[in-house]
Amino acid sequence: MSGWSTPLSTRPRAKRPYTSRRRKEQATETHLHILEAARRLFADRGYTGTTVEGIAREAGVSTETVYSIFGTKRNVLYRLVEMAVLGNERSIPLMERPRPQEVRRQTDQRAQVRLFAADRREIMGRVSPLFEIMDTAAGSEPEIAALRAKW
């Protein structure tokens, strides 16, 4: 059988990367549902009164999904604070976002201060409820006390 090439069905196939825009959108949506469920439960029950199982139930996902995305309840809270500081889920560094860039472009220092203060006020409005949750939990949860100290 010399001269014959390997049949197509027995040739190893080159792996191509699997990318699915729809799957990525679904993953982002699940991520956000979990965070919103956690935000509601933390506000209603506090950090210690909220469980990963409760977050999963509230979000309509399995407990394993929460653990696979976040690892721990502390990481869920950390991500909520991070998202509150940044204002959304996008992974654009804070100083590269439109508001800080607007402050940088401004040549009038008084206008810079006004813009900066307005941005900080908006951020603190989003973060403040989460800091209250962290302050309450910090007394009995050393990992939350460390997280609060970091922020």
Residue pairs with C-beta under 8 A, 6 or more apart in sequence:
28 89
30 59
30 61
30 65
30 69
31 69
31 89
32 89
33 59
33 60
33 61
34 55
34 56
34 59
34 61
34 65
34 66
34 69
34 70
34 76
35 76
35 79
35 80
35 83
36 59
37 55
37 56
37 58
37 59
38 50
38 55
38 58
38 59
38 76
38 77
38 80
39 80
39 130
40 58
41 49
41 50
41 54
41 55
41 58
42 50
42 77
42 80
42 130
42 133
43 129
43 133
45 54
46 133
46 136
46 137
47 73
47 77
47 133
47 134
47 136
47 137
47 141
47 144
48 137
48 140
48 141
50 73
51 73
52 63
52 66
52 67
52 72
52 73
52 76
53 63
55 66
55 73
55 76
56 62
56 63
56 65
56 66
59 66
66 76
70 76
70 79
74 143
74 144
74 147
77 130
77 133
77 134
77 144
77 147
78 147
80 130
81 127
81 130
81 131
81 134
81 147
81 151
83 89
84 123
84 126
84 127
84 130
85 94
85 123
85 126
85 127
86 92
86 94
86 97
87 97
87 122
87 123
87 126
94 100
95 101
99 115
99 119
100 119
102 115
103 112
103 115
103 116
103 119
106 112
106 115
127 151
131 148
131 151
134 144
134 147
134 148
134 151
135 148
137 144
138 144
138 145
138 148
139 145
